[in-house]
């Protein structure tokens, strides 16, 4: 009798699992099956690398289908000058160790624009901590400013290769209490820090993540034109949350303005896959050691260099003329 009951229970468990697990899950799989006669059978949705889902807990419905529908998302978002996605944390928190990663492409005409900015809540003195990743003259730069030291730029990373080339570029930014690092397409990027002191890169009361339609650190042009995917900030994906906002309970936390959710970033800009990154014809518009309380534009140094060269040419010309006059005088006396 006991054996028969055991066989019945095993058969019921098998049928319960099969009733909601027929077919395959695109870019994911089901795991952690649990049979519950009162609350309904359940499972977890595990997505493949590069994909994620907002609803990982699934329940088998009365019609033998999983609820909510198991979907693993990889969202591609197309931005223009007026586009914006902003995520606001329900509770601000002090971010000590952090990572920001994303892939993007942008056309050659797009030379300036903020890709991602992390901002703290407004502190008691009215200031905010910020971390900004942006294009400056076609080059990518990252700055971190802390209100605790008067909004001074304490971390600065910049690339020396043009990225506004219609190609997909992978950016990974990592921060811990005493350092800031960045890679682009697996290349390590130069980062600078204040000399003579060890400042903690602790982000006070992280409040929001925003992509697009932001005032850049350099220049006056708002907005970012291009395509972005795989944006993750400490495991959270604002792009995916924006895509799911209408069907979830997070509408108040996500703001979406004038963006297009597309199947791939290659549709609009025809992104090549084999062409190597473009070598710059000009140097990045930054000083090589910008952490001096403010970041200076390298063009100013170029102008001063040109002035010095002009002065040297004038002095050399005067010396040559004097020597010629002296030589002519010596020749005249001799004859």
Secondary structure, DSSP 8 states (H G I E B T S, - for coil): -HHHHHHHHHHHHHHHHHHTT-S--TTEEEEEEE--TTT--EEEEEE-TT-B-S--EEEE-TTS-EES----B--EEEE-TT-EEEEEEEEEEEE-SEEEEEEEE--TT---EEEEEEEE---TTS---EEEEEEETTEEEEEEEEGGGTTEEEEEEE-SS---SS--EEEEEEEETTEEEEEETTEE-EEEE-TT------EEEEEEEEESS---SSSS-----EEEEEEEETTB-HHHHHHHGGGSS-GGGEEEES-EEES-THHHH---SSS-----SS--SS-TT--SSS---HHHHHHHHHHHHHHHHHHHHHHHHHHHHHHHHHHHHH-
